[in-house]
Amino acid sequence: MDKSAYKIIRTSADLEEETTYWFDKTPQERLEAIEHLRQQYILFKNLSNKLDKTFFAINYGK
């Protein structure tokens, strides 16, 4: 698809409507939506669903 053939224009009313939609959802519903999008991204990018073994040391100022 030629993405230069169209342009999506979002108005402030669109953003307000989207914000209202998500504020009307419970925290559980929001987390479920995030997980759904994460799973779609993993499939789209053909990534592994495993956690990265990399870890970071945190300096607590001691």
C-alpha positions, 0 to 999 in steps of 0.5 A, spaced: 500 500 500 502 506 498 502 510 504 503 517 501 496 517 498 493 519 504 494 522 511 491 521 517 489 528 521 487 527 528 484 533 531 483 535 538 476 532 539 479 525 536 484 525 542 479 528 547 474 522 545 480 517 545 482 519 552 475 519 555 474 512 552 480 509 556 479 513 562 472 509 562 476 503 562 478 499 568 485 498 570 484 491 568 481 492 561 487 497 560 492 492 562 489 487 557 489 491 552 496 493 553 498 485 553 494 484 547 498 489 543 504 487 546 502 480 543 500 483 536 507 486 536 511 480 537 507 476 532 508 482 527 516 482 528 517 475 529 520 476 536 521 471 541 516 471 547 521 470 552 524 475 557 531 477 555 536 475 560 539 482 560 539 485 567 541 492 570 545 493 576 541 499 580 546 503 584 542 506 590 547 510 592 550 506 597 
